[in-house]
Amino acid sequence: MGCRVEELNVQVDHEHLLVRVPPKISVSQLMGTIKGKSALRVFTRFPHLKQKPYWDNHFWAKGYCVDTVGIDAEMIRKYVKYQ
């Protein structure tokens, strides 16, 4: 998609990403791709997770939070890295 992950931090129940996204890609398109492809990989590798009835065959929550980065890019990068 032409995007580049600048920083990534994985927590037990969520992730933080700092991603450089070209203007032609919408954030919703990027998030749909990330969530969809990663869920398929997790369910392929760990098929027993798909049997959890409370997940309703969904791996990720429906929402996400997005903010743009401008002059505070380094501060945001540190936040993601050391979260």
Chimera marker file (.cmm) of the C-alpha trace (Angstrom):
<marker_set name="trace">
<marker id="1" x="0.000" y="0.000" z="0.000" r="1" g="1" b="0" radius="0.5"/>
<marker id="2" x="3.042" y="2.246" z="0.168" r="1" g="1" b="0" radius="0.5"/>
<marker id="3" x="2.788" y="2.770" z="3.935" r="1" g="1" b="0" radius="0.5"/>
<marker id="4" x="5.714" y="2.483" z="6.308" r="1" g="1" b="0" radius="0.5"/>
<marker id="5" x="5.605" y="1.553" z="10.003" r="1" g="1" b="0" radius="0.5"/>
<marker id="6" x="7.837" y="4.066" z="11.761" r="1" g="1" b="0" radius="0.5"/>
<marker id="7" x="7.282" y="2.736" z="15.286" r="1" g="1" b="0" radius="0.5"/>
<marker id="8" x="5.347" y="-0.175" z="16.809" r="1" g="1" b="0" radius="0.5"/>
<marker id="9" x="4.579" y="-1.155" z="20.392" r="1" g="1" b="0" radius="0.5"/>
<marker id="10" x="2.482" y="-4.223" z="21.195" r="1" g="1" b="0" radius="0.5"/>
<marker id="11" x="0.728" y="-4.413" z="24.567" r="1" g="1" b="0" radius="0.5"/>
<marker id="12" x="-1.292" y="-7.273" z="26.053" r="1" g="1" b="0" radius="0.5"/>
<marker id="13" x="-4.634" y="-5.793" z="24.975" r="1" g="1" b="0" radius="0.5"/>
<marker id="14" x="-3.772" y="-3.158" z="22.339" r="1" g="1" b="0" radius="0.5"/>
<marker id="15" x="-1.125" y="-1.847" z="19.976" r="1" g="1" b="0" radius="0.5"/>
<marker id="16" x="0.344" y="1.529" z="19.171" r="1" g="1" b="0" radius="0.5"/>
<marker id="17" x="1.515" y="2.235" z="15.638" r="1" g="1" b="0" radius="0.5"/>
<marker id="18" x="3.203" y="5.227" z="14.085" r="1" g="1" b="0" radius="0.5"/>
<marker id="19" x="2.676" y="4.792" z="10.348" r="1" g="1" b="0" radius="0.5"/>
<marker id="20" x="3.654" y="6.983" z="7.417" r="1" g="1" b="0" radius="0.5"/>
<marker id="21" x="0.686" y="6.873" z="5.042" r="1" g="1" b="0" radius="0.5"/>
<marker id="22" x="0.693" y="8.343" z="1.524" r="1" g="1" b="0" radius="0.5"/>
<marker id="23" x="-2.134" y="10.824" z="0.809" r="1" g="1" b="0" radius="0.5"/>
<marker id="24" x="-3.836" y="8.460" z="-1.661" r="1" g="1" b="0" radius="0.5"/>
<marker id="25" x="-4.532" y="5.890" z="1.106" r="1" g="1" b="0" radius="0.5"/>
<marker id="26" x="-7.350" y="6.540" z="3.552" r="1" g="1" b="0" radius="0.5"/>
<marker id="27" x="-6.874" y="5.725" z="7.218" r="1" g="1" b="0" radius="0.5"/>
<marker id="28" x="-9.953" y="3.491" z="7.196" r="1" g="1" b="0" radius="0.5"/>
<marker id="29" x="-8.556" y="1.556" z="4.218" r="1" g="1" b="0" radius="0.5"/>
<marker id="30" x="-5.224" y="1.091" z="6.019" r="1" g="1" b="0" radius="0.5"/>
<marker id="31" x="-6.844" y="-0.017" z="9.278" r="1" g="1" b="0" radius="0.5"/>
<marker id="32" x="-9.184" y="-2.420" z="7.485" r="1" g="1" b="0" radius="0.5"/>
<marker id="33" x="-6.214" y="-4.010" z="5.740" r="1" g="1" b="0" radius="0.5"/>
<marker id="34" x="-4.099" y="-4.242" z="8.909" r="1" g="1" b="0" radius="0.5"/>
<marker id="35" x="-6.912" y="-5.673" z="11.005" r="1" g="1" b="0" radius="0.5"/>
<marker id="36" x="-8.192" y="-8.027" z="8.314" r="1" g="1" b="0" radius="0.5"/>
<marker id="37" x="-4.896" y="-9.546" z="7.247" r="1" g="1" b="0" radius="0.5"/>
<marker id="38" x="-3.522" y="-9.847" z="10.783" r="1" g="1" b="0" radius="0.5"/>
<marker id="39" x="-6.736" y="-11.529" z="12.005" r="1" g="1" b="0" radius="0.5"/>
<marker id="40" x="-6.532" y="-14.050" z="9.173" r="1" g="1" b="0" radius="0.5"/>
<marker id="41" x="-2.924" y="-14.841" z="10.086" r="1" g="1" b="0" radius="0.5"/>
<marker id="42" x="-3.739" y="-15.253" z="13.789" r="1" g="1" b="0" radius="0.5"/>
<marker id="43" x="-6.736" y="-17.511" z="13.113" r="1" g="1" b="0" radius="0.5"/>
<marker id="44" x="-4.707" y="-19.574" z="10.625" r="1" g="1" b="0" radius="0.5"/>
<marker id="45" x="-1.872" y="-20.055" z="13.082" r="1" g="1" b="0" radius="0.5"/>
<marker id="46" x="-4.102" y="-20.528" z="16.153" r="1" g="1" b="0" radius="0.5"/>
<marker id="47" x="-7.380" y="-22.030" z="14.867" r="1" g="1" b="0" radius="0.5"/>
<marker id="48" x="-8.617" y="-22.760" z="18.398" r="1" g="1" b="0" radius="0.5"/>
<marker id="49" x="-9.028" y="-18.988" z="18.928" r="1" g="1" b="0" radius="0.5"/>
<marker id="50" x="-11.780" y="-18.924" z="16.320" r="1" g="1" b="0" radius="0.5"/>
<marker id="51" x="-13.859" y="-21.215" z="18.517" r="1" g="1" b="0" radius="0.5"/>
<marker id="52" x="-14.190" y="-18.633" z="21.317" r="1" g="1" b="0" radius="0.5"/>
<marker id="53" x="-17.931" y="-17.844" z="21.313" r="1" g="1" b="0" radius="0.5"/>
<marker id="54" x="-17.528" y="-14.394" z="22.860" r="1" g="1" b="0" radius="0.5"/>
<marker id="55" x="-15.353" y="-13.224" z="19.958" r="1" g="1" b="0" radius="0.5"/>
<marker id="56" x="-18.024" y="-13.985" z="17.345" r="1" g="1" b="0" radius="0.5"/>
<marker id="57" x="-15.188" y="-14.846" z="14.911" r="1" g="1" b="0" radius="0.5"/>
<marker id="58" x="-13.693" y="-11.359" z="15.235" r="1" g="1" b="0" radius="0.5"/>
<marker id="59" x="-10.159" y="-10.846" z="16.467" r="1" g="1" b="0" radius="0.5"/>
<marker id="60" x="-10.003" y="-7.043" z="16.711" r="1" g="1" b="0" radius="0.5"/>
<marker id="61" x="-12.412" y="-4.573" z="18.286" r="1" g="1" b="0" radius="0.5"/>
<marker id="62" x="-14.431" y="-2.477" z="15.826" r="1" g="1" b="0" radius="0.5"/>
<marker id="63" x="-12.879" y="0.889" z="16.638" r="1" g="1" b="0" radius="0.5"/>
<marker id="64" x="-9.495" y="2.530" z="16.536" r="1" g="1" b="0" radius="0.5"/>
<marker id="65" x="-7.998" y="5.869" z="17.429" r="1" g="1" b="0" radius="0.5"/>
<marker id="66" x="-6.085" y="7.960" z="14.897" r="1" g="1" b="0" radius="0.5"/>
<marker id="67" x="-4.221" y="11.226" z="15.190" r="1" g="1" b="0" radius="0.5"/>
<marker id="68" x="-2.071" y="13.078" z="12.727" r="1" g="1" b="0" radius="0.5"/>
<marker id="69" x="1.537" y="13.939" z="13.400" r="1" g="1" b="0" radius="0.5"/>
<marker id="70" x="3.021" y="17.291" z="12.576" r="1" g="1" b="0" radius="0.5"/>
<marker id="71" x="5.729" y="19.197" z="14.375" r="1" g="1" b="0" radius="0.5"/>
<marker id="72" x="5.571" y="16.851" z="17.388" r="1" g="1" b="0" radius="0.5"/>
<marker id="73" x="6.556" y="13.747" z="15.417" r="1" g="1" b="0" radius="0.5"/>
<marker id="74" x="9.507" y="12.890" z="17.657" r="1" g="1" b="0" radius="0.5"/>
<marker id="75" x="7.379" y="13.208" z="20.803" r="1" g="1" b="0" radius="0.5"/>
<marker id="76" x="4.739" y="10.880" z="19.299" r="1" g="1" b="0" radius="0.5"/>
<marker id="77" x="7.452" y="8.401" z="18.258" r="1" g="1" b="0" radius="0.5"/>
<marker id="78" x="8.797" y="8.280" z="21.829" r="1" g="1" b="0" radius="0.5"/>
<marker id="79" x="5.285" y="7.861" z="23.236" r="1" g="1" b="0" radius="0.5"/>
<marker id="80" x="4.643" y="4.854" z="20.974" r="1" g="1" b="0" radius="0.5"/>
<marker id="81" x="8.066" y="3.332" z="21.605" r="1" g="1" b="0" radius="0.5"/>
<marker id="82" x="8.051" y="3.589" z="25.405" r="1" g="1" b="0" radius="0.5"/>
<marker id="83" x="4.357" y="3.025" z="26.083" r="1" g="1" b="0" radius="0.5"/>
<link id1="1" id2="2" r="1" g="1" b="0" radius="0.2"/>
<link id1="2" id2="3" r="1" g="1" b="0" radius="0.2"/>
<link id1="3" id2="4" r="1" g="1" b="0" radius="0.2"/>
<link id1="4" id2="5" r="1" g="1" b="0" radius="0.2"/>
<link id1="5" id2="6" r="1" g="1" b="0" radius="0.2"/>
<link id1="6" id2="7" r="1" g="1" b="0" radius="0.2"/>
<link id1="7" id2="8" r="1" g="1" b="0" radius="0.2"/>
<link id1="8" id2="9" r="1" g="1" b="0" radius="0.2"/>
<link id1="9" id2="10" r="1" g="1" b="0" radius="0.2"/>
<link id1="10" id2="11" r="1" g="1" b="0" radius="0.2"/>
<link id1="11" id2="12" r="1" g="1" b="0" radius="0.2"/>
<link id1="12" id2="13" r="1" g="1" b="0" radius="0.2"/>
<link id1="13" id2="14" r="1" g="1" b="0" radius="0.2"/>
<link id1="14" id2="15" r="1" g="1" b="0" radius="0.2"/>
<link id1="15" id2="16" r="1" g="1" b="0" radius="0.2"/>
<link id1="16" id2="17" r="1" g="1" b="0" radius="0.2"/>
<link id1="17" id2="18" r="1" g="1" b="0" radius="0.2"/>
<link id1="18" id2="19" r="1" g="1" b="0" radius="0.2"/>
<link id1="19" id2="20" r="1" g="1" b="0" radius="0.2"/>
<link id1="20" id2="21" r="1" g="1" b="0" radius="0.2"/>
<link id1="21" id2="22" r="1" g="1" b="0" radius="0.2"/>
<link id1="22" id2="23" r="1" g="1" b="0" radius="0.2"/>
<link id1="23" id2="24" r="1" g="1" b="0" radius="0.2"/>
<link id1="24" id2="25" r="1" g="1" b="0" radius="0.2"/>
<link id1="25" id2="26" r="1" g="1" b="0" radius="0.2"/>
<link id1="26" id2="27" r="1" g="1" b="0" radius="0.2"/>
<link id1="27" id2="28" r="1" g="1" b="0" radius="0.2"/>
<link id1="28" id2="29" r="1" g="1" b="0" radius="0.2"/>
<link id1="29" id2="30" r="1" g="1" b="0" radius="0.2"/>
<link id1="30" id2="31" r="1" g="1" b="0" radius="0.2"/>
<link id1="31" id2="32" r="1" g="1" b="0" radius="0.2"/>
<link id1="32" id2="33" r="1" g="1" b="0" radius="0.2"/>
<link id1="33" id2="34" r="1" g="1" b="0" radius="0.2"/>
<link id1="34" id2="35" r="1" g="1" b="0" radius="0.2"/>
<link id1="35" id2="36" r="1" g="1" b="0" radius="0.2"/>
<link id1="36" id2="37" r="1" g="1" b="0" radius="0.2"/>
<link id1="37" id2="38" r="1" g="1" b="0" radius="0.2"/>
<link id1="38" id2="39" r="1" g="1" b="0" radius="0.2"/>
<link id1="39" id2="40" r="1" g="1" b="0" radius="0.2"/>
<link id1="40" id2="41" r="1" g="1" b="0" radius="0.2"/>
<link id1="41" id2="42" r="1" g="1" b="0" radius="0.2"/>
<link id1="42" id2="43" r="1" g="1" b="0" radius="0.2"/>
<link id1="43" id2="44" r="1" g="1" b="0" radius="0.2"/>
<link id1="44" id2="45" r="1" g="1" b="0" radius="0.2"/>
<link id1="45" id2="46" r="1" g="1" b="0" radius="0.2"/>
<link id1="46" id2="47" r="1" g="1" b="0" radius="0.2"/>
<link id1="47" id2="48" r="1" g="1" b="0" radius="0.2"/>
<link id1="48" id2="49" r="1" g="1" b="0" radius="0.2"/>
<link id1="49" id2="50" r="1" g="1" b="0" radius="0.2"/>
<link id1="50" id2="51" r="1" g="1" b="0" radius="0.2"/>
<link id1="51" id2="52" r="1" g="1" b="0" radius="0.2"/>
<link id1="52" id2="53" r="1" g="1" b="0" radius="0.2"/>
<link id1="53" id2="54" r="1" g="1" b="0" radius="0.2"/>
<link id1="54" id2="55" r="1" g="1" b="0" radius="0.2"/>
<link id1="55" id2="56" r="1" g="1" b="0" radius="0.2"/>
<link id1="56" id2="57" r="1" g="1" b="0" radius="0.2"/>
<link id1="57" id2="58" r="1" g="1" b="0" radius="0.2"/>
<link id1="58" id2="59" r="1" g="1" b="0" radius="0.2"/>
<link id1="59" id2="60" r="1" g="1" b="0" radius="0.2"/>
<link id1="60" id2="61" r="1" g="1" b="0" radius="0.2"/>
<link id1="61" id2="62" r="1" g="1" b="0" radius="0.2"/>
<link id1="62" id2="63" r="1" g="1" b="0" radius="0.2"/>
<link id1="63" id2="64" r="1" g="1" b="0" radius="0.2"/>
<link id1="64" id2="65" r="1" g="1" b="0" radius="0.2"/>
<link id1="65" id2="66" r="1" g="1" b="0" radius="0.2"/>
<link id1="66" id2="67" r="1" g="1" b="0" radius="0.2"/>
<link id1="67" id2="68" r="1" g="1" b="0" radius="0.2"/>
<link id1="68" id2="69" r="1" g="1" b="0" radius="0.2"/>
<link id1="69" id2="70" r="1" g="1" b="0" radius="0.2"/>
<link id1="70" id2="71" r="1" g="1" b="0" radius="0.2"/>
<link id1="71" id2="72" r="1" g="1" b="0" radius="0.2"/>
<link id1="72" id2="73" r="1" g="1" b="0" radius="0.2"/>
<link id1="73" id2="74" r="1" g="1" b="0" radius="0.2"/>
<link id1="74" id2="75" r="1" g="1" b="0" radius="0.2"/>
<link id1="75" id2="76" r="1" g="1" b="0" radius="0.2"/>
<link id1="76" id2="77" r="1" g="1" b="0" radius="0.2"/>
<link id1="77" id2="78" r="1" g="1" b="0" radius="0.2"/>
<link id1="78" id2="79" r="1" g="1" b="0" radius="0.2"/>
<link id1="79" id2="80" r="1" g="1" b="0" radius="0.2"/>
<link id1="80" id2="81" r="1" g="1" b="0" radius="0.2"/>
<link id1="81" id2="82" r="1" g="1" b="0" radius="0.2"/>
<link id1="82" id2="83" r="1" g="1" b="0" radius="0.2"/>
</marker_set>
